[in-house]
Amino acid sequence: MAPRDQAIPEALYRNAINLNRYSNGVARRVIDAYNDIILDASFQLAAIDEVTSPGTTLRLRTLLAQLQDSLGTWAINSTTVTQEQLQGLAVLQSEFIQDQLRKVLPSDAAKAAVRTVEISPQFAQSVVTTDPTRVNVFTLPEELTAQVTGPRPTFSLTAREGAVITLPNGATVQKAFRGLATQQADLFTRTVRNGLLTGETTQNIARRLKGRLQFNQEGNVRQVIAAGGQLTKLANNQVLTIVRTSINQVSNAATQKVYQANSDITDQYRYVATLDSRTSAICARLDGQIFDYGKGPQPPQHFNCRSVTVAVISDSFLDEFGLTRDDLNIARVRPSKTGLAQVGKTVPANTTYPSWLASQPVSLQNEVFGKKRSALFRKQIKKGKSPTEVFRQFVRSDGTELTLEELERLTKNS
């Protein structure tokens, strides 16, 4: 019989990749709108030739006031665009997860047991990172459920009044965009003022602010960011982070709600991280662990989190339909990015991040842990300890890593 923690449909791995691409697309819309504002302001700044003329001060003040207003409007529009995209994503993700849950189950009778989940129009605004369980799920009372014949009852996810999307640092998406707009308007003002005081021309200041960016800049989102200047590169990265994290939050919340609405089919979930050198310590530590719904950690655990959760089909449900885990339509492998070149390969489905890391070249281990830590990692494994045991020694449950001094003391005594 296949182990309880291997029930991962292959399509869920592809879905995680597609969500990342989707994030880039949404972020590109927001980034392009921001960059157009900065480019317009930079070109206006460069057109001011006589900085000592009587009308220059007024022109600069007018320019800065216009920039501030434009960025304020951009923040409002960006929040609206992001929330609209998140709402659409929540609907699509819930439908996808319901479909995948049915595909995992081999018999028509088992597939028919999957409940349908409807996403309310306010679902995206209702998702709260710190306590996603506070989004209500309404079901039929038991006495009414017993009277229902045919398909299982439909579950409706409803928004908690007054709730909004929040990021891992507690800020809302709206607050994040507003803060970024204010920060960048102030930076533009300081940069211009300091440049003029040091005798720099407005043309040079404008070039520093916008970098190599042009209107209708070609390339993917990363290429656009790389072309940026002092006022665009960091801001573009921050936009990408806000969008990616919000999408991860909403997609995982919708996924969890589908699973929880089908609690007779799945009673636990597995935390699944990405097998590559960019995965955070906290997600690497959680990879492969199984938790009860409402009692374990959920993505995003940090900004730019790429982890997902996957349903574990309950033993009682399998017994009810006369199934075994070997009957489930699940992937027997999971993708990984191996070696320094991060080449895409596959590994057995029950491979966890610590065991994957232990099988990687020393150069990649150094990239993850650093040379001294990775040497201690290999040393402990040679002593007969499992990679998971060693990894959990190196990384605390909150995702923070032990210092070298702490690790050296720990490894000496073990």
Steps between C-alpha positions, in 0.01 A plus 500: 500500500627847417597712802236740629710803410543426127153596373602794282338543156762593240277784378546679833870541428420650160241723665765644733714590198202654323416710807851644491455593133160648579657708777752638252221597263297683764812668638601613150172693463557682830871555429439642151249751638750608768792524257299716259446753781871508586603523134263790439630685807863428402453636150330812640792544741757462221319771300578758770825653374543823695487389863587852617222677310219662704236255376700185570399466864132522407543245219674258736234542768227444243678190369542353848136571590383332180722200569361463850141513370576255219663249735207530742259416219731218391485349851119502495482352150765237582302385802186470289675311219671263744182423693305439179766258382510331840123455500508338157791284610311381810213376283728327250716347773203357690365346179844360416544344845152346492580353158835364621340348807260312274781390268697354792207273584475197268130408519193695384335447836799652682517791254132576560574546870704816435307806611472807282635826644372840392721802549318810624555832316693633802726200556825665391445793736420261784824305506710569810851353515523481876168319543351364177264276698292807588347493153166326558391183326124445512371142473165332530406388854546128561126434522451658156805335349352160588194586289697604192510254214713525189809725486664618819389845624671809365725694735509879485808688614398837637711799588552604859376857527775758504780256422767579241796325342812533712862419428740310731608826669137583585458776240204496265549502124344846488733628772801344326426679171424828676820478699700427188345799320584736787852358534577543130360855483726595792798329336443688174489831692818426700689379195418812299578734788833337586601477135435869436684601818809312381488660155365199310300572184133410484578269209745298711257485791224376268727229359582378852131491591372307200805294404476348152121477509290621209127524440360162387815330627544158342595182686368294789445639846855421614649673196285805564619513861864462392465796263379725779673782681508642851126564513377192316715193565434461873137611468438249220642221716275606786194492274592151381538388862162643604320340207672161527439473873135602470440246224663226705283597798169502313569184297598307813201632694262391223674161487468449874132589498426238235681240707327602821160488329584137415618401847356149464732444201813673630578550867855635468724690260862478402726808481692498170798727431702543180811287465761756400767718659270805531256340746491668841617319814151496655335348190785251456449388860123465454522313168330161519350553845133413548256708707135500601291770335488819702788389723811527286702766316383611157666689217605772460746469786694798366508744210542331159402165650451231234379216722162329466283258697372164375211291632566165669213259428371355829519129579133494600395630158714242320349226716146624429552456126720192520809682373870494587760771453639305206168560325533879517595688184805674640848597385779262593762770444537870580701763310830637624763739372828319534858621505642850470338543159162426665407254225144368526484130596270273698551311826280245683179655634588430862825701475503785750714812480763381757549164323508676162762745625712215637513348148610824333856606409706670769491821296118517523505412871744787548257730319221401740688481830838662443827305499542446875137408566481265203819326620337447841183380322695229316700410809187432705350287222820294485453432871179317410241770556222548246506815286164604648629465855812702421305768312266549794802540724635771272172688450264587785124451467456874431736478202800672660835328462732422788820702509828329411601506866171334602537238227859419594402454865202289398693275263781446752251361749317276253 
